[in-house]
Amino acid sequence: MESLGVVVNPIAGMGGRVGLKGTDGKLEEARRRGAEPRAPERAAEALSAFARRAGDGVTVYTASEPMGEAAVRAAGYDPELVYDPDGEETTAADTRAAVRAFLERGVDLVLFVGGDGTAVDVAAVLEADGGETPMLGVPAGVKIYSSVFGVTPADAGRIAADFDRTEHREVNDIDEDAYRAGEVRAELRAVVPVPVAQELQSSKQLSSGGVETLAAGFARDVDPETTYVFGPGSTVGAIEAELGIDGSPLGVDVWRDGELLLRDGSEAEILEAIAEPTAIVVSPIGGQGFVFGRGNHQISPTVIGRATEVEIVASGEKLDGVGALRVDTDDEELNEELRGWTQVRTGRFTTRLIKVL
C-alpha cells in the first residue's frame, strides 16, 4: 500500500437515530429532530486502525473538511488535499469529484465513509475509469445492503492496511422513500473490486422464512408488565402481527399489555415511552447477522442501556445463513458487553446458542 484516497460523507447515518431510516433528501428534517453526525467519528476510528497497521509510509489523499481532512490528520497523517467542497453542505457530486481526484493520482485504494448511497457514487466513478481501482467502505449509513463494507470501522481500517488481493462484490441500493413506507426495493448498482478479508460483511439477503411458530411461542410468553421495544424486520413483524399490533415494518415500535405506545419512533421518543421492565426484541439481518447497528439506530446505546432484557429471535434457516451474530452500536464498551454466546429463540419452544462477535 503506497497511497490511499479517503472520502467522508459527513451526513451519512444522521437519519438513523431520529427515525428517518436514511438521510437522502431528509437532512434538514434530521437536523430539526436533533440528529448528530456520526460519520466523522467512524472515519477517525477506521483511520486510527489503518495507521496502526500501515505506519507512516503511505501517502494519503483526501478532501478538505468536512469530507476527510480532520480524520486523516487525527490519525497522524499530513494529507494531500485534492478537493475542496464548495460551501458547508456537501452532495453526491462532491463525493464523485473527490474520487475522480484520487484516481488522477493513481491511489491503490479508495476508502469511503458512508452508506449504500455513498457506495453507489464511488462505484460510478471507478467504473467510468475502467473499474480497476478497488474500493472499501467504512459503515456509517443507516441502510447498508452492499457487500463492500468492513463489518466495523476498525475492521475496514485494518483491511485497508493489510490486503493483498481483491474480489468483485456487489453494490446495492434501495429506494429510501419506499423504505420509509415499509417496502424494500433493492437494486444492484455495480460490481466492483474490494479487498478480500473475513471482516467484510455480506450483502443482505431479502428472502423470508417460516416464523409462524416462533411468533406464536413469543406471543404465548408475553409479560403484561413488560414494555416491549420491537425492532424492524419481517421476523419481528410476524410477532407483532401475532399480538395484533399494527406495527411499522421497518421502524421501531413500543408496546405494552395490548397497547401500542409508539409506532415508528425515534431514539428520543423511545426513551420517553419505555418504563421498567423493558425488553428489546430484535432479529439479525439475513446474510449479515447484525442485531444492532444496521437499520435500527433508533435502538441506541442509551436505549439498550435502559433495557432489562434483549431478546433475539430468528428462524433456524436465517441463523444457518449468518453463522454468527454481530453488533456495531457506536459504543465499543457496550459492544463488548453484548459479545459472547447468547440464546436465540428459533421456534415455539426452541432456542439455539449462537455467538455474538
C-alpha positions in Angstrom: 0.0 0.0 0.0 1.6 3.2 -1.2 -1.3 5.6 -1.5 -4.8 5.8 -0.1 -7.8 8.0 -1.1 -10.1 8.9 1.8 -13.6 10.5 1.3 -16.2 11.0 4.1 -19.9 11.6 3.5 -20.3 13.8 6.6 -24.1 13.4 6.8 -24.2 9.7 6.4 -26.3 8.0 9.0 -27.7 11.1 10.6 -31.3 10.0 9.9 -31.0 6.7 11.8 -31.5 7.5 15.5 -34.2 10.1 14.8 -36.3 7.5 12.9 -35.8 8.7 9.3 -34.3 5.4 8.0 -31.9 7.4 5.9 -30.7 10.9 5.1 -31.3 11.2 1.3 -33.4 14.3 0.9 -34.1 14.5 4.6 -31.1 16.3 6.0 -33.0 19.4 7.3 -35.6 17.2 8.8 -32.9 15.1 10.5 -31.3 18.2 12.0 -34.7 19.5 13.1 -35.2 16.3 15.0 -31.8 16.7 16.7 -29.6 14.4 14.6 -25.9 14.5 15.2 -23.2 13.5 12.6 -21.7 10.0 13.1 -19.6 9.6 10.0 -16.6 11.8 11.2 -16.2 9.7 14.4 -16.4 6.4 12.4 -13.9 7.8 9.9 -11.5 8.6 12.7 -11.9 5.0 14.1 -11.1 3.4 10.8 -8.1 5.6 10.1 -6.7 5.1 13.5 -6.8 1.3 12.9 -5.3 1.8 9.5 -2.4 3.9 10.9 -1.5 1.3 13.5 -1.1 -1.3 10.7 0.2 0.7 7.8 2.5 3.2 9.6 3.6 6.4 8.1 4.9 5.2 4.8 1.6 5.9 3.0 0.6 8.9 1.0 -3.0 9.8 2.0 -5.1 11.9 -0.3 -8.4 13.4 0.9 -10.8 16.3 0.6 -10.8 19.3 2.9 -13.3 19.5 5.8 -15.9 18.2 6.3 -15.0 15.4 3.9 -12.0 13.7 5.5 -9.2 16.1 6.3 -9.7 16.2 10.1 -10.0 12.4 10.5 -6.8 11.9 8.4 -4.9 14.4 10.4 -6.2 12.9 13.7 -4.7 9.5 12.6 -1.2 11.2 12.3 -1.0 11.8 8.6 -0.3 15.0 6.8 -2.7 14.5 3.9 -2.5 15.9 0.4 -5.8 17.8 -0.1 -7.0 17.2 -3.7 -10.6 18.5 -3.5 -12.3 21.4 -1.7 -16.1 21.2 -1.4 -17.9 24.3 -2.3 -19.9 25.5 0.7 -20.9 24.0 4.0 -23.3 21.4 2.6 -21.8 18.5 0.6 -23.5 16.5 -2.1 -23.1 13.3 -4.1 -21.3 15.5 -6.7 -18.6 16.3 -4.1 -18.1 12.7 -3.4 -17.7 11.8 -7.1 -15.4 14.8 -7.7 -13.1 13.8 -4.8 -12.9 10.2 -6.1 -12.0 11.4 -9.6 -9.2 13.4 -8.0 -7.9 10.3 -6.2 -7.9 8.3 -9.5 -5.9 11.1 -11.2 -3.2 10.5 -8.6 -3.3 6.7 -9.0 -4.3 5.7 -5.5 -4.1 2.0 -4.6 -7.5 2.0 -2.8 -10.5 4.3 -2.2 -11.6 4.2 1.4 -15.0 5.8 1.8 -17.2 6.5 4.8 -20.9 6.4 4.3 -23.7 4.0 3.4 -25.1 2.4 0.2 -25.7 5.8 -1.4 -22.1 6.8 -1.0 -21.0 3.4 -2.3 -23.1 3.9 -5.4 -21.4 7.3 -6.0 -17.9 5.9 -5.5 -18.5 2.9 -7.7 -19.9 5.0 -10.5 -16.7 6.9 -10.8 -14.5 3.8 -10.5 -16.5 2.0 -13.2 -16.2 5.1 -15.5 -12.5 4.9 -15.1 -12.3 1.3 -16.1 -13.2 -0.4 -12.7 -9.7 -1.5 -11.8 -9.1 0.6 -8.6 -10.6 -1.2 -5.5 -12.9 0.4 -3.0 -13.7 -0.3 0.6 -16.5 1.1 2.8 -16.4 2.3 6.4 -20.0 1.6 7.6 -21.7 4.9 8.6 -25.1 4.9 6.8 -28.5 3.8 8.1 -29.0 1.2 5.3 -26.1 -1.0 4.3 -27.2 -3.7 1.8 -23.9 -3.8 -0.1 -21.0 -6.2 0.5 -18.3 -3.6 0.0 -18.1 -2.6 3.7 -16.0 -3.7 6.6 -18.0 -5.2 9.5 -16.9 -2.3 11.7 -14.9 0.9 11.1 -11.8 -0.6 12.7 -12.2 -3.7 10.5 -12.3 -1.5 7.5 -9.1 0.3 8.6 -7.3 -3.0 9.2 -8.4 -4.5 5.9 -7.2 -1.3 4.0 -3.8 -1.6 5.6 -3.2 -5.4 5.1 -5.0 -6.6 1.9 -3.0 -8.2 -0.8 -5.8 -9.2 -3.3 -9.3 -8.3 -4.3 -12.5 -9.9 -5.4 -15.6 -8.5 -7.1 -18.5 -7.7 -4.8 -21.9 -6.1 -5.2 -23.0 -2.5 -4.6 -26.7 -2.4 -3.8 -29.0 0.4 -3.0 -32.7 0.8 -2.1 -35.4 3.4 -2.7 -35.4 5.3 0.6 -38.9 6.7 0.1 -40.3 3.2 -0.4 -38.2 2.0 2.6 -39.7 4.7 4.8 -43.1 3.4 3.7 -42.2 -0.1 4.7 -41.2 -1.6 1.4 -37.7 -2.8 0.5 -36.8 -2.3 -3.2 -33.2 -3.3 -3.6 -31.3 -2.8 -6.9 -27.9 -4.0 -7.9 -26.0 -0.9 -9.0 -22.4 -2.0 -9.6 -19.9 -4.9 -9.2 -16.5 -3.6 -8.1 -13.2 -4.9 -6.8 -13.0 -5.0 -3.0 -10.1 -6.2 -0.7 -10.5 -9.8 0.4 -11.0 -10.3 4.1 -13.1 -12.3 6.6 -14.1 -8.9 8.2 -16.2 -7.9 5.2 -20.0 -8.1 5.6 -22.2 -9.9 3.1 -25.0 -8.5 1.1 -28.3 -8.5 2.9 -30.4 -11.4 1.9 -34.0 -10.4 1.3 -35.6 -13.9 1.5 -38.0 -14.8 4.2 -38.5 -18.0 6.1 -41.4 -19.5 8.1 -41.6 -17.8 11.5 -45.2 -18.6 12.4 -44.4 -21.0 15.3 -41.7 -18.6 16.6 -44.2 -15.8 16.7 -46.8 -17.9 18.4 -44.4 -19.0 21.0 -43.3 -15.5 21.7 -46.9 -14.2 22.0 -47.6 -17.0 24.5 -44.8 -15.9 26.8 -45.5 -12.1 26.7 -45.4 -10.5 30.1 -48.2 -7.9 30.6 -45.9 -5.9 33.0 -43.1 -5.6 30.5 -42.6 -2.8 27.9 -41.5 -4.3 24.6 -39.4 -2.4 22.1 -39.8 -4.2 18.7 -37.1 -3.7 16.1 -37.6 -3.6 12.4 -37.8 -6.6 10.0 -40.2 -9.3 8.9 -39.4 -11.8 11.8 -40.2 -9.3 14.5 -43.1 -8.1 12.3 -44.6 -11.6 12.5 -44.5 -11.4 16.3 -46.3 -8.0 16.2 -48.9 -9.4 13.9 -49.5 -12.4 16.2 -50.0 -9.9 19.0 -52.4 -7.8 16.9 -50.1 -4.9 16.7 -50.3 -2.6 13.6 -46.5 -2.0 13.7 -44.1 -0.3 11.4 -42.4 -2.9 9.2 -39.1 -1.1 9.1 -39.3 1.2 12.1 -39.2 0.7 15.9 -42.4 0.3 17.9 -43.0 0.3 21.7 -45.9 -1.8 23.1 -47.1 -2.9 26.5 -50.1 -5.1 27.5 -52.1 -4.7 24.4 -51.4 -1.0 23.8 -49.2 0.3 21.0 -47.4 3.2 22.9 -45.3 4.3 19.9 -45.1 3.4 16.2 -42.0 4.1 14.2 -40.3 6.1 16.9 -37.1 7.9 17.1 -34.5 7.4 19.8 -35.8 10.3 21.9 -39.4 9.1 21.5 -38.5 5.5 22.5 -36.7 6.7 25.6 -39.8 8.7 26.6 -42.1 5.8 26.0 -40.3 3.0 27.8 -40.6 2.0 31.5 -39.1 -0.8 33.5 -39.0 -3.6 32.9 -38.3 -3.2 29.2 -37.4 -5.9 26.7 -35.8 -5.2 23.3 -36.8 -7.6 20.6 -34.6 -7.8 17.5 -33.8 -10.2 14.7 -30.5 -10.4 12.8 -30.2 -9.1 9.3 -30.3 -12.0 6.9 -26.9 -12.7 5.3 -25.1 -10.3 7.6 -26.0 -11.2 11.2 -26.2 -7.7 12.6 -28.6 -7.4 15.6 -27.6 -3.8 16.4 -26.1 -1.1 14.2 -27.7 -1.7 10.8 -31.1 -0.3 10.1 -32.1 0.1 13.8 -30.0 3.0 15.0 -33.0 4.3 16.9 -32.3 1.5 19.4 -29.2 3.4 20.5 -26.7 2.5 23.3 -28.8 4.7 25.6 -32.0 2.7 24.8 -30.1 -0.6 25.2 -28.8 0.6 28.5 -32.3 1.2 29.7 -33.5 -2.3 28.8 -33.7 -5.1 31.3 -33.6 -7.7 28.6 -32.6 -8.2 24.9 -34.3 -11.0 23.1 -33.0 -12.1 19.8 -35.4 -14.0 17.5 -34.7 -15.8 14.2 -35.7 -18.8 12.3 -33.2 -21.7 12.2 -32.8 -21.1 8.5 -31.8 -17.5 9.0 -29.2 -18.5 11.6 -27.8 -21.1 9.3 -27.2 -18.4 6.8 -25.4 -16.0 9.1 -23.2 -18.3 11.2 -22.7 -15.7 13.9 -24.3 -12.5 15.1 -22.7 -9.1 15.1 -23.1 -5.7 16.8 -21.9 -2.2 15.9 -23.5 0.2 18.3 -21.1 3.2 18.2 -20.2 2.3 21.8 -17.3 -0.2 22.0 -17.8 -0.9 25.7 -21.4 -1.9 25.0 -20.3 -3.9 22.0 -18.0 -5.9 24.3 -20.8 -6.4 26.8 -23.1 -7.8 24.1 -20.5 -10.1 22.6 -20.2 -13.8 23.6 -22.6 -16.7 23.5 -26.3 -15.9 23.6 -29.7 -17.7 23.3 -31.8 -17.0 20.2 -35.4 -18.0 20.1 -36.0 -20.1 16.9 -39.5 -21.6 17.4 -42.4 -22.1 19.7 -40.3 -23.9 22.3 -36.8 -24.0 20.8 -33.7 -21.9 21.2 -30.2 -22.0 19.9 -26.9 -20.9 21.3 -25.0 -18.6 18.9 -22.0 -16.4 19.3 -22.1 -12.6 19.0 -18.9 -11.4 17.5 
